[in-house]
Amino acid sequence: MPTRIIAHRGAPALAPENTLAAFKRALEFPVDGLELDVHLSADARPVVIHDRLLDRTTSGRGPVDRLDLGELQSLDAGTHFSDDFRQERIPLLAQVLDLVDGELEVQIELKGLAPGLAEAVLDELEGRGLQDRAVITSFAHTILRDVHDLTTDYRLGALFSPAQKFSADPELGADEMTGLARAARASIVLAHHTSIDTATADAITRRNFEVGVWTVDEPDDLLRMFRVGISRLTTNVPDRALALRTQLKAP
């Protein structure tokens, strides 16, 4: 099966990341899924933004979880990218999920350890029929265990930082990553692409885990990951990734 191409924060090279404009732009291409990040507002509403601090991507300052939804959605989340996106706002998780249809996968990364985050995200997923297509991910493996304790309806992906050093031996490295993923109740290992080669990916797969990587943008890296045969990758440049995947399949 071809590697699934997941648009990381939408299409952030073409529109401001994690905004409805970015996700809609990504969906202009035949991507296999969307990836997004979720924090809680002060009034416990799940909103889509990467950083806990508002400073980098909005007109606001300070932590996301210090403002309620109304205050957050009054902020400008587009001008940092271009004046053309001045009207973009921080979206609700529900607004992004409304864009997901067909066979599209959605990767929802839970950010931080805000009390109630897992419950709030699961409440938004309830009744949407996404059990086969939603993957809940986090670097904070404790929150994945929280999700598992609440429901087993969704696949879980354990994210690993490139700062985490695993054995260079493929079998030992696979043991280390799958051991941590198993402890997190995850069935998908989501490693930085520099941590994965063919031997390591094969060893992880033999241990009955799926293998995904993040965030792959450069042509050589994309081609290498396609040849390794991982299940999915996230990319900031879905148009480039799709073109290279097609090129690789061409006779």
C-alpha positions in Angstrom: 0.0 0.0 0.0 1.4 3.5 -0.9 2.6 5.7 2.0 -0.3 7.9 3.1 0.5 11.6 2.8 -0.9 13.6 5.7 -0.9 17.4 5.4 0.9 18.8 8.5 -1.1 21.7 10.0 -2.8 22.0 6.6 -0.6 23.5 3.9 1.5 25.9 5.9 3.7 26.9 3.0 0.6 28.2 1.3 -1.6 29.6 4.1 -1.2 30.2 7.9 -0.7 27.0 9.7 -3.6 25.3 11.6 -6.2 27.7 10.2 -9.3 26.8 8.1 -7.6 28.5 5.1 -4.6 26.1 5.5 -6.8 23.0 5.8 -9.0 24.0 2.8 -5.8 24.7 0.8 -4.5 21.2 1.6 -7.7 19.7 0.5 -7.3 21.1 -2.9 -4.7 18.4 -3.4 -5.6 14.6 -3.2 -4.0 14.2 0.3 -4.7 11.2 2.4 -5.3 13.1 5.6 -4.9 16.2 7.7 -2.8 16.7 10.9 -3.6 19.3 13.5 -2.8 20.3 17.0 -5.2 20.9 19.9 -5.1 22.9 23.1 -7.9 23.8 25.5 -9.2 27.3 26.0 -9.8 28.7 29.5 -13.4 27.6 29.2 -12.3 24.1 28.1 -13.1 24.3 24.4 -10.7 22.4 22.1 -9.1 24.8 19.7 -6.6 24.2 16.9 -3.2 25.8 17.4 0.3 24.4 17.7 2.1 26.5 20.4 0.8 26.9 23.9 1.8 30.6 23.6 -0.2 32.7 21.2 2.7 35.0 20.3 4.2 33.3 17.2 1.0 32.7 15.1 -1.6 35.2 16.4 -2.0 38.9 17.5 -2.3 37.7 21.1 0.2 37.1 23.9 0.6 34.5 26.5 -0.8 31.0 27.0 -3.8 29.7 25.0 -5.4 28.3 28.1 -5.6 31.8 29.8 -8.2 33.1 27.3 -11.7 31.8 26.7 -13.0 30.9 23.3 -14.5 34.3 22.5 -11.2 36.0 23.4 -9.2 33.5 21.3 -11.4 33.8 18.3 -11.1 37.6 18.3 -7.4 37.3 17.6 -5.8 37.6 14.2 -4.3 34.3 13.2 -3.3 35.1 9.6 -1.5 38.4 9.3 1.8 36.9 10.5 1.7 34.9 7.3 0.3 37.5 4.9 -2.1 40.5 4.9 -4.2 38.4 2.6 -5.2 36.2 5.6 -6.0 39.0 8.0 -9.5 37.6 8.7 -8.2 34.1 9.7 -9.1 33.0 13.3 -8.0 30.2 15.6 -10.5 27.4 14.6 -12.4 25.1 16.9 -11.6 21.5 16.5 -15.2 20.9 15.5 -14.7 23.3 12.5 -11.8 21.4 11.2 -13.5 18.0 11.7 -16.4 19.3 9.6 -14.0 19.4 6.7 -13.1 15.7 7.0 -15.1 13.4 4.7 -14.7 10.4 2.4 -11.7 8.3 3.4 -9.7 11.2 4.8 -7.6 10.4 7.8 -7.3 13.0 10.6 -4.3 13.0 13.0 -5.1 14.9 16.2 -2.1 15.8 18.3 -2.9 16.5 21.9 -0.7 19.3 23.1 0.4 19.7 26.7 -1.3 18.1 29.8 -4.3 20.4 30.4 -6.8 18.6 32.6 -9.8 17.5 30.5 -8.1 17.7 27.1 -8.6 14.0 26.2 -12.2 14.1 27.3 -12.9 17.3 25.3 -11.4 15.9 22.1 -13.3 12.7 22.4 -16.5 14.6 23.0 -16.0 16.4 19.7 -15.3 13.1 17.9 -18.4 11.5 19.3 -21.0 10.7 16.6 -18.9 11.7 13.7 -18.1 8.2 12.5 -14.4 8.7 12.5 -13.4 5.6 14.4 -11.6 4.1 11.4 -10.0 7.4 10.3 -9.0 9.4 13.4 -5.6 8.8 14.9 -4.9 10.5 18.2 -1.3 11.3 18.8 1.0 13.0 21.4 4.5 13.3 22.6 3.1 13.2 26.1 2.5 9.4 26.3 0.6 9.7 29.6 -2.2 11.5 27.8 -2.5 8.6 25.3 -3.0 6.3 28.2 -5.8 8.7 29.4 -7.5 8.4 26.0 -7.2 4.6 26.1 -8.7 4.5 29.6 -11.7 6.5 28.2 -12.2 4.6 24.9 -10.5 2.1 22.6 -12.5 3.4 19.6 -9.5 5.3 18.1 -6.0 4.3 17.1 -3.3 6.0 19.1 0.1 7.2 17.7 3.1 7.6 20.0 5.2 10.5 18.8 9.0 10.5 19.4 11.4 13.4 19.4 14.7 13.3 17.4 16.3 14.2 20.7 15.3 10.7 22.0 18.2 8.5 21.1 17.5 4.9 20.2 19.9 2.1 19.5 21.5 2.1 16.0 20.9 -1.6 15.9 17.5 -1.9 14.0 16.2 -4.8 16.2 17.2 -3.1 19.5 15.9 0.3 18.3 12.6 -1.3 17.3 12.4 -2.9 20.7 12.9 0.5 22.4 10.4 2.4 20.3 7.7 -0.3 20.4 8.2 -0.8 24.1 7.4 2.8 24.8 4.5 2.8 22.3 3.1 -0.3 23.9 3.3 1.4 27.4 1.4 4.4 25.9 -1.3 2.0 24.6 -0.4 3.1 21.0 -0.4 0.9 17.9 1.5 3.4 15.7 5.1 4.5 16.1 5.5 8.1 14.8 9.2 8.8 14.7 11.2 11.7 13.3 12.2 10.6 9.8 15.9 10.7 10.6 15.3 7.8 13.1 13.8 5.4 10.5 15.4 3.3 7.8 14.2 0.2 6.0 15.6 -2.3 8.6 14.2 -0.4 11.5 10.8 0.1 9.9 10.7 -3.7 9.0 11.6 -4.6 12.6 8.8 -2.3 14.0 6.3 -3.8 11.6 7.2 -7.3 12.6 6.3 -6.3 16.2 2.8 -5.6 14.9 3.1 -1.8 15.0 2.5 0.6 12.1 5.3 3.1 11.3 4.8 6.7 10.5 7.2 9.6 10.3 7.2 13.4 10.7 7.7 16.1 9.2 9.2 15.3 5.8 9.6 18.2 3.4 12.8 17.8 1.4 12.6 15.8 -1.9 15.5 13.4 -1.0 13.9 12.7 2.4 10.4 12.2 0.9 11.8 9.8 -1.7 13.7 7.9 0.9 10.6 7.5 3.1 8.5 6.3 0.2 11.1 3.7 -0.6 11.2 2.6 3.0 7.5 1.9 2.8 6.2 3.4 6.0 2.4 3.6 6.5 2.1 7.4 6.6 4.1 10.6 6.8 3.3 14.2 7.6 4.6 17.0 5.4 4.3 20.8 5.2 4.4 20.5 1.4 1.7 18.0 0.4 1.8 19.1 -3.2 5.5 18.3 -3.4 5.0 15.0 -1.6 2.1 13.9 -3.9 4.1 14.8 -7.0 7.1 12.7 -5.8 5.0 9.8 -4.8 3.4 9.8 -8.3 6.8 10.1 -9.9 8.1 7.1 -8.0 5.2 5.0 -9.1 5.5 5.9 -12.7 7.1 3.2 -15.0 
